[in-house]
Amino acid sequence: MTAATSQAELDKGRRFIFLFTDLSNPTSNKIYQQIGYQPVIDVDQLIFVEPAADGEGPPA
């Protein structure tokens, strides 16, 4: 499905398609590379939350 959808978008004229993957899953990452995806960059997601009013952990 990923390969077919990616190819369909390329056929529509898109020059780039980005796929975010789970780096801890070597099986899927190997398959994505086999269908033409190339690793470009690792991305981290950070979420900042305000502390609770009492200063103990995140707000409820």
Secondary structure in CASP SS format (residue, H / E / C, confidence):
PFRMAT SS
TARGET T0000
AUTHOR 0000-0000-0000
METHOD secondary structure of the structure
MODEL  1
M C 1.00
T H 1.00
A H 1.00
A H 1.00
T H 1.00
S H 1.00
Q H 1.00
A H 1.00
E H 1.00
L H 1.00
D H 1.00
K C 1.00
G C 1.00
R C 1.00
R C 1.00
F C 1.00
I C 1.00
F C 1.00
L C 1.00
F C 1.00
T C 1.00
D C 1.00
L C 1.00
S C 1.00
N C 1.00
P H 1.00
T H 1.00
S H 1.00
N H 1.00
K H 1.00
I H 1.00
Y H 1.00
Q H 1.00
Q H 1.00
I C 1.00
G C 1.00
Y C 1.00
Q C 1.00
P C 1.00
V C 1.00
I C 1.00
D C 1.00
V C 1.00
D C 1.00
Q C 1.00
L C 1.00
I C 1.00
F C 1.00
V C 1.00
E C 1.00
P C 1.00
A C 1.00
A C 1.00
D C 1.00
G C 1.00
E C 1.00
G C 1.00
P C 1.00
P C 1.00
A C 1.00
END
